[in-house]
Amino acid sequence: MWTSGRMSNAKNLFGLGVSLYFWGLMDLTTTVLSGSARPFTEGPEDNLSDKLHQRMKRSWVWNQFFVLEEYTGTDPLYVGKLHSDMDRGDGSIKYILSGEGAGIVFTIDDTTGDIHAIQRLDREERSQYTLRAQALDRRTGRPMEPESEFIIKIQDINDNEPKFLDGPYVASVPEMSPVGTSVIQVTATDADDPTYGNSARVVYSILQGQPYFSVDSRTGLIRTALMNMDREAKEYYEVIVQAKDMGGQLGGLAGTTTVNITLSDVNDNPPRFPQKHYQMSVLESAPVSSTVGRVVAKDLDEGINAEMKYSLVDGDGLDVFDINTDPNYQVGIITVRKPLSFESKKSYTLKVEGANPHLEMRFLNLGPFRDTTTVHISVEDVDEPPVFEPSFYFVEVPEDVEIGATIQIISAKDPDVTNNSIRYSIDRSSDPGRFFYVDITSGALMTARPLDREDVSWHNITVLAMELNNPSQVGSVSVTVKVLDVNDNAPEFARFYEAFVCENAKAGQLIQTVSAIDRDDPQEGQHFYYSLAPEAANNPNFTLRDNQGPVVRLQASWITRMEIAFVQKEMLKDNTAWILTRRSGFRQHEQNIFYLPILISDNGRPVLSSTGTLTVHVCSCDEGGMVMSCNAEAYVLPVSLSRGALIAILACIFVLLVLVLLILSMRRQRKQPYIIDEEENIHENIVRYDDEGGGEEDTEAFDIAAMWNPREAQLVVKNRQDMLPEIESLSRYVPQACIMDNNVHNYVLAKLYEADMDLWAPPFDSLQTYMFEGNGSVAESLSSLQSVTTDSDQSYDYLTDWGPRFKKLAEMYGATDSSGALW
């Protein structure tokens, strides 16, 4: 099989250097073609020896077609022709096409083998198609030749302009940069075939931005083209770059992009003070670190290049004032460093310097990058409050100091020239207990109440000093009073002690360790002495051993071995006492509780003591000394029960429980429920709908038959035995003068009598509540027979006063409470 294309295509192919096919008879045993042709064998298969010696007819197939993209004609675009050597032109051969785009993009005339493109081809979407062709016998469908594969390549035309995919661009370059400094590189992409002609060959040029910048026509690199570009003169530049294909020739397609270039700042401008002299004033009462004024040096640069550092370089107030730099606004803030006094010095002169801390060496010739200014500060006189000397007082006073004793003299003076008289007082918020008093003229601080270190050990009070002629001028000073300890509290037990002694305890056995506490805090430390109270000194049952406490204080610089051993022995003592048994053979049934008074003394001056009582219980214990029982009654009970006796007791209890359950079950079965005729009107049952009884399910509280024959209610009294009554019958509160229907009245009285007589009846007597309604009741009649004709003529506000029982009724008639809200 061989293929052919149009002559126009063939010419193009020759121009591309592609070898065309040729076919004919060739007497070759082996033929090798490079890439574009392949041999096919025609005819039936013979054995290998016949193929090697027989002269065969071979056909050579050119397996590539070339088609231009973007065909805009109305007719299908002719691509090429397939032809088989076996095709005699009689239509017996059928050509079929398969592969990429077969039937959709490309079609074939099955008789002639002509291939056409039926869709517009775009090389940028797809550059080639691989298809397969085969010749079949039209009558039998048998392949006449093996399937042949070929390629249709799409030839490019210049139909795509260059595009800047990353544009627009943003770039920056330092100001004052030398000519040729690189700024940014822009890149344009052309979708056309770079291997075919000049369709994708791009050339760059600047349409806007000259003479400040230039662009490399081949690489797209933008550089500075003008020297000494100053950011302070012009900061932003908009450069338009063009990319044109076809090597920039006429007829090429072009695309543009915008490059926004910013000149970044460099430190090329020194700071300058707009004023060479500043005049400021400050009150002499201005506190330390308060602001006096601000100075500022202007710098045309920005950011780090405009940062400023201010300092005081000269003047007579270097030790009185200070200057700090505000990092946000780059201003110098002059503050007070020491307290001022108008009486001492009335004015100061300062020389302030402002300098750039970040310098660039290549611009030092533009300097100096610092400037100075002079600041005159005037101190203004004010009426100052009194000043205390010293500014803080610390006083130590014993807690037994007498009331009215002077513990400190507080002194203050007026710093002004007038030197006004001073009056002293105590800020009562600092002394809410009013423990102290200060003399109004002399400033003598005295005690006004007894002091107790154990309650309040420290007092922090504030003493005020006020000018007599100007009460608004008040000074203050803190006075800290430490209350020293005096031995005024006797030691006592640390807690309530309760000891247990076994009946089989031996003499000398430890039964309790006691300790004491003392609210006092002596300088030499706590030390307690324990002994039995005088009335128990000769106690025959118990004795006490005092463990003493660590009170040794060595004064000499040389310590002997004996002294060291003594110290170690003393350190083992722990300020406690042991309670020991003096005898054995305690008997619980003879005496089960002993009360042992213990005398506790401290080491203070004077010595204080108190008596505490230790309660000792005599208990029965096991052989290991574990307490079993401390009750004397335990002796009349058996120590233990055998397993058989325990089982017998449990069996008896079980039998009793069964009998009780049986009796209760029989009593419930004997209870006869009230029988209601099924033919009666059940819906006329009167039940109660509150939470006092069984609610609407309780229909056994009355007999509906009695409503039809009230006389039976007087003869039949039924006892309820399911529950005990919780409240008394309400019938005694019902007025006897109630005017009711006779039948209903008799029925209600019968039911009330039944409820009163039945001791097991629960409060289910719902009919009792209805006795409070109607004539003679507090609520009077609720009947609508005597009501007015319209609701608008009647006010129902009184329903709100009847309580929760009539809440629903008040809501139905729209009654409101006193607050105006619907009830």
C-alpha positions in Angstrom: 0.0 0.0 0.0 1.2 3.5 -0.7 0.0 6.9 0.2 0.2 10.2 -1.5 -0.7 13.8 -0.7 -1.4 16.9 -2.6 1.3 18.5 -4.7 1.2 21.5 -2.5 1.8 19.3 0.5 4.5 17.4 -1.4 6.3 20.7 -2.2 6.2 21.7 1.5 7.5 18.3 2.4 10.4 18.6 0.0 11.1 22.0 1.6 11.3 20.3 5.0 13.8 17.8 3.8 11.4 14.8 4.2 12.1 11.9 1.8 9.2 11.1 -0.4 8.1 7.6 -1.1 8.7 5.6 -4.3 7.3 2.3 -5.4 8.0 -0.2 -8.1 9.7 -3.5 -8.6 13.0 -3.8 -6.8 15.2 -6.8 -6.9 16.3 -6.7 -3.3 16.7 -9.3 -0.7 17.1 -6.9 2.2 16.1 -3.2 2.2 16.6 -0.7 5.0 14.9 2.7 4.9 15.3 5.4 7.5 12.2 6.0 9.4 9.6 7.1 6.9 9.1 3.9 4.8 8.3 0.3 5.5 8.1 -2.8 3.2 5.0 -4.9 2.7 4.9 -8.4 1.1 2.0 -9.1 -1.3 0.6 -12.4 -2.2 0.2 -15.8 -0.5 2.8 -17.0 2.0 5.5 -19.3 0.7 8.2 -21.2 2.5 11.3 -19.5 3.7 13.5 -20.8 0.8 11.0 -19.5 -1.7 11.1 -16.1 -0.1 14.9 -16.0 -0.2 15.2 -17.0 -3.9 12.0 -15.8 -5.5 11.8 -12.4 -6.9 9.0 -10.5 -5.1 7.1 -7.3 -5.9 7.4 -4.9 -2.9 5.7 -1.5 -2.3 7.2 1.3 -0.1 4.9 3.5 2.0 5.5 7.0 3.0 3.9 7.2 6.5 3.6 11.0 7.2 1.1 13.7 6.1 1.4 17.4 6.8 -1.5 19.8 7.1 -1.6 23.5 7.9 -3.5 24.5 11.0 -6.4 27.0 11.2 -7.9 26.1 7.8 -10.9 28.4 7.3 -12.4 27.1 4.1 -15.9 25.8 3.7 -15.0 22.5 2.2 -13.2 19.7 4.0 -9.5 20.1 3.9 -7.8 17.5 1.7 -5.0 15.7 3.6 -3.8 12.9 1.3 -4.6 9.6 -0.4 -4.3 6.0 0.5 -3.9 3.5 -2.3 -3.2 -0.3 -2.4 -1.3 -2.0 -5.2 -4.2 -4.5 -5.4 -6.7 -1.7 -6.1 -7.6 -2.0 -9.8 -10.0 0.9 -9.7 -13.1 -1.3 -9.9 -14.3 -0.5 -6.3 -13.6 -3.9 -5.0 -11.2 -2.5 -2.4 -12.7 -0.8 0.7 -10.4 1.5 2.7 -11.1 2.0 6.4 -9.4 4.4 8.9 -9.0 4.1 12.7 -6.9 5.7 15.4 -6.8 9.2 16.9 -9.5 11.4 15.5 -10.7 8.9 12.9 -14.3 9.6 12.0 -14.3 12.8 14.1 -11.5 14.9 12.9 -10.5 12.9 9.8 -12.6 10.9 7.3 -11.6 8.6 4.4 -13.4 7.9 1.2 -13.7 4.1 1.4 -13.5 3.8 -2.4 -10.8 6.2 -3.4 -8.9 6.4 -0.2 -8.9 10.2 0.0 -8.4 11.6 3.5 -10.0 14.9 4.5 -10.0 17.0 7.7 -13.6 17.9 8.7 -12.7 20.1 11.8 -10.5 23.1 12.3 -7.0 22.0 13.4 -5.0 23.8 16.0 -1.4 22.9 16.5 -1.3 24.5 19.9 -4.0 22.1 21.0 -2.6 19.0 19.2 0.5 18.8 17.0 0.0 15.4 15.4 -2.4 12.4 15.1 -1.5 8.7 14.8 -3.9 6.7 12.6 -4.1 3.2 11.1 -5.4 2.3 7.6 -6.4 -1.0 6.1 -7.6 -2.2 2.7 -10.4 -4.8 2.8 -12.1 -6.9 0.2 -15.4 -5.1 -0.2 -17.2 -8.3 -0.9 -15.8 -10.6 1.7 -14.4 -8.1 4.2 -11.1 -10.0 4.2 -7.9 -7.8 4.7 -6.1 -7.5 1.5 -3.0 -6.2 3.2 -1.7 -5.9 6.8 -2.9 -2.8 8.7 -0.6 0.2 8.1 0.1 3.0 10.6 0.8 6.6 9.6 1.0 10.1 11.2 -0.7 13.4 10.3 1.4 16.3 11.5 -0.1 19.8 11.9 2.0 22.5 10.5 2.2 25.8 12.5 1.2 29.3 11.3 1.8 32.5 13.3 -1.6 32.7 15.0 -0.6 33.4 18.6 0.8 36.6 20.0 3.4 36.6 22.8 1.9 36.7 26.3 3.3 37.7 29.6 1.9 35.1 31.9 3.2 36.6 35.1 2.3 40.2 34.4 1.7 42.9 35.5 5.0 43.0 37.4 6.0 44.9 40.5 9.7 45.7 41.2 11.8 48.0 43.2 15.3 49.4 42.8 17.3 51.6 45.3 17.4 55.2 44.5 20.6 56.7 43.3 21.5 53.4 41.7 24.2 53.5 38.9 23.1 53.2 35.3 22.7 49.5 34.2 21.4 48.3 37.6 19.2 45.3 37.1 15.6 45.8 38.1 13.6 42.8 37.0 13.4 40.3 34.1 10.1 39.9 32.2 9.3 36.8 30.1 6.8 36.5 27.3 5.6 33.1 26.0 4.5 32.4 22.4 2.4 29.3 21.8 3.5 28.9 18.2 6.1 26.2 17.1 9.6 27.5 18.0 11.1 25.0 15.5 9.2 26.3 12.5 10.1 29.7 11.2 10.1 32.8 13.3 6.6 32.5 14.7 7.9 32.1 18.2 10.9 34.3 18.1 10.2 37.2 20.5 11.9 40.6 20.7 11.4 43.0 23.7 11.1 46.7 23.6 9.9 49.6 25.9 6.9 51.6 24.9 6.8 53.7 28.0 9.4 54.4 30.7 12.2 56.0 28.8 14.7 57.5 29.5 14.6 56.1 33.0 14.8 52.4 32.1 15.8 50.1 29.3 15.1 46.5 28.4 17.3 43.8 26.8 15.6 42.9 23.5 16.5 39.3 23.7 16.3 38.4 27.5 13.7 41.0 28.7 15.9 42.2 31.5 15.0 45.7 32.6 17.8 48.0 33.8 18.2 51.6 35.0 19.1 54.0 32.2 19.4 57.3 34.1 21.7 58.1 37.0 20.9 59.8 40.3 17.2 59.0 40.3 16.0 60.5 43.6 13.1 58.9 45.5 12.3 62.2 47.2 11.8 63.7 43.7 9.8 60.9 42.1 9.1 57.5 43.7 6.9 55.5 41.3 7.4 54.7 37.6 5.1 52.8 35.3 7.0 51.0 32.5 5.2 49.3 29.5 7.2 46.5 27.9 6.3 45.0 24.4 7.1 41.5 23.2 6.8 41.0 19.4 7.2 37.7 17.5 8.6 37.1 14.0 11.8 38.6 15.3 10.2 42.0 15.5 9.6 42.1 11.8 6.6 43.8 10.2 3.5 41.6 10.5 4.5 40.0 13.7 2.1 39.7 16.6 2.8 41.6 19.8 1.8 41.6 23.5 2.5 44.1 26.3 2.7 44.1 30.1 3.1 46.8 32.7 6.0 46.9 35.2 5.4 49.1 38.3 8.8 50.1 39.6 9.3 51.8 43.0 12.5 53.5 44.0 13.4 52.2 47.5 14.8 54.6 50.0 18.5 55.0 51.0 19.9 57.2 53.7 21.0 60.1 51.4 19.3 63.0 53.4 20.7 64.2 56.8 18.3 65.2 59.6 17.6 68.9 60.3 15.9 70.6 63.2 13.3 73.1 61.9 13.9 75.3 65.0 17.2 76.2 66.4 15.7 77.3 69.7 12.9 75.8 71.8 11.3 77.4 74.9 9.6 75.1 77.4 8.2 75.4 81.0 7.5 72.9 83.7 5.9 73.0 87.1 8.2 72.4 90.0 5.7 69.8 91.3 6.1 67.7 88.1 6.9 64.1 89.2 9.9 62.2 88.0 9.6 60.8 84.5 6.9 63.3 83.6 7.1 64.9 80.1 8.4 68.5 79.7 8.3 68.8 76.0 9.1 67.4 72.5 11.7 68.2 69.8 11.8 66.8 66.3 14.4 66.7 63.6 13.0 66.3 60.0 14.4 63.6 57.7 13.2 63.3 54.1 14.1 59.6 54.1 11.8 57.0 55.4 11.8 53.7 57.4 15.0 52.7 59.0 16.8 55.5 57.1 14.7 58.1 58.9 15.2 56.7 62.4 16.5 59.2 64.9 18.4 59.0 68.2 18.2 62.0 70.5 20.7 62.9 73.2 21.6 65.7 75.6 25.1 66.8 74.7 25.5 70.0 76.8 23.8 72.3 79.2 23.3 72.9 83.0 20.4 70.4 83.3 22.1 67.2 82.2 21.5 65.6 85.6 18.0 67.0 86.1 16.4 66.2 82.7 16.6 63.3 80.3 15.6 62.7 76.7 14.1 59.6 75.1 13.3 58.8 71.5 9.7 57.8 70.5 10.2 55.0 68.0 6.8 55.5 66.4 7.0 59.2 65.6 10.8 59.7 65.8 10.5 62.6 68.2 12.7 63.4 71.2 10.7 63.5 74.5 12.3 65.5 77.3 11.4 64.2 80.8 12.1 65.1 84.4 15.0 63.1 85.8 15.1 64.5 89.4 12.6 66.5 91.5 12.5 70.2 90.7 12.5 73.1 93.0 11.6 76.6 92.0 13.3 77.9 95.2 16.6 76.2 94.2 16.8 76.9 90.4 14.3 78.7 88.2 15.6 77.8 84.6 17.8 75.3 82.7 19.4 75.3 79.2 19.9 72.1 77.3 21.6 71.3 74.0 19.9 68.5 72.1 21.4 66.5 69.3 19.4 64.4 66.7 21.4 61.9 64.6 20.7 59.0 62.2 21.9 55.7 63.7 22.0 53.9 60.4 24.5 55.4 57.9 25.6 54.4 54.3 29.2 54.9 53.6 28.8 56.0 50.0 26.6 58.9 51.0 28.7 60.2 53.9 29.8 63.1 51.6 26.2 64.4 51.8 26.4 64.7 55.7 26.9 65.3 58.5 24.0 63.1 59.4 23.3 64.9 62.7 22.0 68.3 63.9 21.6 70.2 67.2 19.2 72.6 68.8 19.0 74.6 72.0 16.1 74.1 74.6 15.4 76.6 77.4 13.3 75.2 80.3 11.7 77.5 82.9 10.6 76.1 86.3 7.3 77.5 87.5 6.5 77.9 91.2 3.6 76.1 92.7 2.2 75.8 96.2 3.6 72.4 97.3 2.3 70.1 99.9 4.3 69.5 103.1 7.3 67.2 102.8 8.1 64.5 105.4 11.7 63.9 106.5 12.4 61.1 106.4 10.1 59.8 103.7 9.4 56.5 105.5 9.1 55.5 109.1 9.6 52.1 110.7 8.6 51.7 114.4 8.9 48.7 116.7 6.7 48.6 119.8 5.9 45.9 122.3 2.4 44.6 122.4 2.0 45.5 126.1 2.7 49.2 125.5 0.4 51.5 127.5 -2.4 53.4 125.8 -1.4 57.0 125.0 2.4 56.2 124.9 4.3 58.1 122.2 6.0 55.6 119.9 7.3 58.0 117.2 7.6 61.7 116.4 6.5 62.4 112.8 7.9 65.6 111.2 7.0 67.5 108.1 7.7 71.0 106.7 6.4 73.3 104.0 9.0 73.5 101.2 7.6 76.8 100.0 9.1 80.1 100.9 6.0 81.0 103.0 6.7 77.9 105.3 3.1 77.6 106.4 2.1 75.8 109.7 1.4 72.1 109.5 -1.4 70.0 111.0 -1.1 66.2 111.3 -3.7 63.5 111.1 -4.0 59.7 110.3 -5.7 58.4 107.2 -8.4 56.3 108.8 -8.6 54.0 105.8 -5.1 52.8 106.7 -6.0 52.3 110.4 -9.6 51.0 110.4 -9.2 49.6 113.9 -8.2 53.1 115.3 -5.2 51.7 117.1 -3.1 54.9 116.8 -3.5 58.6 117.3 -1.2 61.5 116.1 -1.0 64.9 117.8 -2.3 67.5 115.5 0.5 70.0 116.1 3.6 68.1 117.3 3.2 65.0 115.1 3.6 62.6 118.1 2.3 59.2 117.1 0.6 57.5 120.1 -1.3 54.3 120.8 -5.1 54.7 121.2 -6.0 51.0 121.8 -4.3 48.0 123.3 -2.1 46.2 120.8 -2.2 42.4 120.4 0.5 40.8 118.2 -1.4 37.6 118.0 -4.3 39.4 116.3 -2.4 42.0 114.2 1.4 41.9 114.2 2.0 44.6 111.6 0.3 48.0 111.1 0.8 50.0 108.0 -0.7 53.5 108.6 -0.5 56.7 106.6 0.1 60.0 108.4 -1.2 63.1 106.6 0.3 66.6 106.9 -1.9 69.6 105.8 -1.0 73.2 105.4 -3.0 75.3 107.8 -3.5 78.2 105.3 -4.2 75.9 102.3 -6.0 72.7 103.4 -5.9 71.4 99.8 -2.1 70.9 100.1 -1.7 67.6 101.9 1.4 65.4 102.2 1.6 61.9 103.4 4.1 59.4 104.7 3.9 55.7 105.4 4.6 54.4 108.9 5.1 50.7 109.4 4.6 49.6 113.0 5.9 46.2 114.0 4.3 44.8 117.2 6.9 42.9 119.3 5.9 39.8 121.1 5.2 39.7 124.8 4.5 36.4 126.7 0.8 36.9 127.3 -0.7 33.6 126.1 -0.5 30.4 127.9 0.3 27.2 126.0 -2.5 24.7 125.3 -3.0 21.4 123.7 -2.6 21.4 119.9 -5.9 19.5 119.6 -8.3 17.5 121.6 -6.6 14.3 122.7 -8.3 11.0 123.4 -6.3 7.9 124.3 -7.1 4.2 124.5 -5.6 1.7 126.8 -6.0 -2.0 126.5 -7.1 -4.1 129.5 -4.0 -6.3 129.0 -1.6 -3.3 128.9 1.6 -3.6 130.8 3.1 -1.0 133.1 5.3 1.6 131.3 3.4 1.2 128.0 3.1 4.4 125.8 -0.5 5.2 125.1 -0.4 8.8 123.9 2.0 11.5 122.7 0.8 15.0 123.4 2.0 18.4 122.0 1.2 22.0 122.7 1.0 25.3 120.8 1.5 28.8 122.0 0.3 31.9 120.1 3.3 33.8 121.4 6.5 33.9 119.4 9.5 34.3 121.7 12.9 35.2 120.2 14.5 32.1 121.8 11.9 29.8 120.3 9.1 27.8 121.8 9.8 25.4 124.7 7.1 23.7 126.7 7.3 21.9 130.1 4.7 19.1 130.8 3.7 17.6 134.2 0.7 16.1 135.8 -1.6 18.6 137.5 -1.1 18.9 141.3 -4.4 17.0 141.9 -3.1 14.1 139.7 0.5 14.1 140.9 0.2 10.8 142.6 -2.0 9.2 139.9 -1.7 5.4 140.4 -2.8 4.6 136.9 -0.8 6.8 134.5 2.4 8.8 134.5 3.9 11.5 132.2 7.3 11.9 130.7 8.4 15.3 129.4 10.5 15.1 126.2 11.8 18.7 126.7 12.8 20.7 123.6 15.9 22.0 121.7 16.8 25.1 123.8 20.6 24.8 123.8 22.4 27.9 122.5 26.2 27.7 122.4 28.0 31.0 122.8 31.6 30.0 122.7 33.5 29.7 119.5 35.2 26.5 120.6 33.0 23.5 121.0 34.2 20.3 122.7 33.2 16.8 121.8 31.1 16.6 124.9 29.2 19.7 124.0 28.6 18.3 120.4 27.2 15.1 121.9 25.0 17.1 124.2 23.7 19.2 121.3 22.9 16.0 119.3 21.1 14.6 122.2 19.1 17.7 122.8 18.1 17.9 119.1 16.4 14.5 119.4 13.9 16.1 121.8 10.7 17.3 120.1 8.8 19.5 122.6 6.2 16.7 123.4 5.3 14.5 126.3 4.5 10.8 126.6 1.7 9.4 128.6 2.6 6.0 130.1 0.8 3.4 132.1 1.9 3.1 135.7 0.3 -0.3 136.3 -1.3 -3.2 134.5 -4.6 -5.0 134.9 -7.1 -2.4 133.8 -10.7 -3.6 133.9 -13.3 -2.1 131.6 -16.3 -3.2 133.8 -14.7 -1.5 136.8 -13.9 1.8 135.1 -13.9 2.4 131.4 -12.9 6.2 131.3 -10.1 8.1 133.0 -9.6 11.8 132.9 -5.9 12.9 133.3 -5.2 16.6 133.9 -1.9 17.8 132.4 -0.1 21.0 133.3 1.6 22.8 130.3 4.1 25.7 131.0 6.1 27.8 128.6 9.6 29.4 128.8 8.5 33.0 128.6 8.8 35.8 131.1 6.7 35.6 133.1 6.1 31.9 132.8 2.5 31.0 131.8 0.7 27.7 132.1 -2.6 26.0 131.4 -4.2 22.7 132.2 -5.4 20.3 129.6 -7.4 17.1 130.1 -6.6 13.8 128.4 -9.5 11.4 128.1 -8.4 7.7 128.4 -10.7 4.9 127.4 -10.2 1.4 128.6 -10.8 -1.0 125.7 -10.8 -4.7 125.1 -8.0 -5.7 122.6 -6.8 -8.8 120.9 -3.5 -10.4 121.4 -1.8 -8.1 118.9 -3.0 -5.0 120.8 -5.7 -4.0 118.3 -8.8 -2.4 119.9 -11.9 -4.5 119.7 -14.4 -2.7 121.9 -14.5 0.2 124.2 -18.1 -0.2 125.6 -18.7 -1.7 129.0 -22.0 -3.2 127.7 -20.1 -5.4 125.3 -19.3 -7.8 128.2 -23.0 -8.9 128.6 -23.1 -9.9 124.9 -21.8 -13.1 123.5 -18.4 -12.6 122.0 -19.3 -14.6 118.9 -22.0 -16.7 117.4 -21.7 -20.1 115.9 -22.5 -20.6 112.3 -25.6 -22.7 113.2 -27.0 -20.1 115.4 -26.5 -17.4 112.8 -28.3 -19.6 110.2 -31.2 -20.2 112.5 -31.6 -16.4 113.2 -31.6 -15.7 109.5 -34.2 -18.4 108.8 -36.5 -17.0 111.4 -36.3 -13.5 109.9 -37.0 -14.9 106.5 -40.1 -16.8 107.7 -41.4 -13.6 109.4 -41.0 -11.6 106.2 -43.0 -14.3 104.2 -45.8 -14.2 106.8 -46.0 -10.4 106.6 -46.2 -10.4 102.8 -48.9 -13.1 102.9 -51.0 -11.1 105.4 -50.7 -8.0 103.3 -51.7 -9.9 100.2 -54.8 -11.4 101.8 -55.9 -8.0 103.1 -55.7 -6.5 99.6 -57.8 -9.4 98.2 -60.6 -8.8 100.7 -61.0 -5.2 99.7 -64.2 -4.9 97.6 -64.0 -2.2 94.9 -67.0 0.1 94.3 -69.1 -1.4 91.5 -70.5 0.9 88.9 -73.2 -0.2 86.6 -71.8 -0.4 83.1 -75.0 1.1 81.7 -74.6 4.2 83.9 -73.3 7.6 82.5 -69.6 7.4 83.4 -68.9 10.9 82.1 -70.9 12.4 85.0 -68.3 11.3 87.5 -67.1 14.2 89.6 -63.4 14.0 90.2 -60.7 16.3 91.5 -58.0 17.6 89.2 -55.4 18.9 91.7 -52.4 17.2 93.3 -53.9 16.5 96.7 -55.4 13.1 95.9 -55.5 10.5 93.2 -56.5 12.9 90.5 -58.9 12.1 87.7 -58.2 8.4 87.9 -59.7 8.2 91.4 -63.3 7.2 90.7 -63.7 5.0 93.8 -64.0 8.0 96.2 -67.8 8.1 95.6 -70.6 6.1 94.2 -72.2 7.6 91.1 -75.4 5.7 91.9 -75.9 7.8 94.9 -76.4 10.8 92.6 -79.5 9.2 91.2 -80.8 8.0 94.6 -79.4 10.3 97.3 -81.3 8.6 100.1 -79.0 5.6 99.8 -76.1 7.8 100.7 -77.5 8.2 104.2 -77.6 4.4 104.8 -74.4 3.3 103.2 -71.1 4.2 104.7 -68.1 2.6 103.2 -64.7 2.6 104.8 -61.5 3.3 102.8 -58.6 1.2 104.0 -56.0 1.9 101.4 -54.4 4.9 103.0 -54.4 6.9 106.2 -56.0 10.4 106.0 -53.4 13.2 105.8 -55.8 16.2 106.4 -58.9 16.7 108.3 -62.2 16.8 106.6 -63.2 20.2 105.3 -66.8 19.8 106.2 -66.4 21.6 109.5 -65.4 24.7 107.7 -68.4 24.7 105.3 -71.1 27.2 106.4 -74.2 25.4 107.5 -76.4 28.1 105.9 -75.4 27.2 102.4 -78.4 27.2 100.1 -78.0 24.2 97.7 -80.1 21.7 95.9 -81.4 19.2 98.5 -80.2 16.1 96.7 -76.7 17.4 96.1 -76.5 18.7 99.7 -77.4 15.4 101.2 -75.0 13.5 99.0 -72.1 15.8 99.8 -72.8 15.6 103.6 -72.9 11.8 103.3 -69.5 11.7 101.5 -68.0 14.1 104.0 -69.2 11.9 106.9 -67.8 8.8 105.2 -64.4 10.5 104.8 -64.4 11.6 108.4 -65.2 8.1 109.7 -62.8 6.2 107.4 -59.4 6.2 109.0 -57.7 4.8 105.9 -59.1 7.2 103.4 -56.7 9.4 101.4 -57.5 13.0 100.7 -59.5 12.0 97.6 -62.7 13.8 98.7 -62.8 16.1 95.7 -66.4 17.1 96.4 -65.3 18.9 99.5 -63.9 21.7 97.5 -67.1 22.4 95.8 -68.7 23.3 99.1 -66.7 26.6 98.9 -68.5 27.6 95.8 -72.0 29.1 95.5 -74.1 31.2 97.9 -72.7 31.5 101.3 -69.1 30.9 100.3 -66.3 33.3 100.2 -66.3 33.1 96.4 -70.0 33.5 96.2 -71.9 32.0 93.3 -70.0 31.2 90.1 -73.2 30.5 88.2 -73.7 32.5 85.0 -77.5 32.6 85.4 -77.4 35.9 87.3 -74.6 37.4 85.2 -75.1 40.4 83.1 -75.8 39.9 79.4 -72.4 41.0 78.0 -68.9 40.5 79.2 -68.1 44.2 78.6 -70.4 45.2 81.4 -68.8 42.9 84.0 -65.2 43.2 85.5 -63.5 40.0 86.5 -60.5 41.6 88.1 -61.6 40.2 91.5 -60.8 36.7 90.3 -57.1 37.4 90.8 -57.7 37.8 94.6 -59.1 34.3 95.0 -55.8 32.5 94.9 -54.2 29.8 92.8 -57.4 27.7 92.8 -59.0 30.2 90.4 -56.0 31.0 88.3 -57.3 29.2 85.3 -60.6 30.9 85.5 -59.0 34.3 85.8 -56.9 33.6 82.7 -60.1 32.6 80.7 -61.8 35.9 81.6 -58.7 38.0 81.0 -58.3 39.2 84.5 -55.0 41.0 85.2 -53.0 41.3 88.4 -51.9 44.5 90.1 -48.8 44.8 88.0 -50.8 44.8 84.8 -49.7 41.5 83.5 -52.1 38.8 82.6 -52.4 36.3 85.4 
